[in-house]
C-alpha cells in the first residue's frame, strides 16, 4: 500500500513498532488497523537517496487494502 507520514507519525511508528500514518483527507494520524483490525507491525524502514520517500517492510495481519485485497497494487495498466 501507499500512505503518507509526517514527522510525528514516523516518530510514533519508530517508538511503537506499529505503522502509523497521516490521513490527508481526515487531517489526522491513524494507526493501520485501528478500525479494520488489519494491522502492520514495522520490521524496517528505509529512506530513498533523496530522503523524501520511505519504504517500510511490515508484518501484515489481514489484507492491506480496504477492498480486501492483500495489496493495494492489483490493477494492471499494461
Helices and strands as residue ranges (DSSP letters): H 7-16, E 20-23, E 28-31, E 40-47, E 54-60
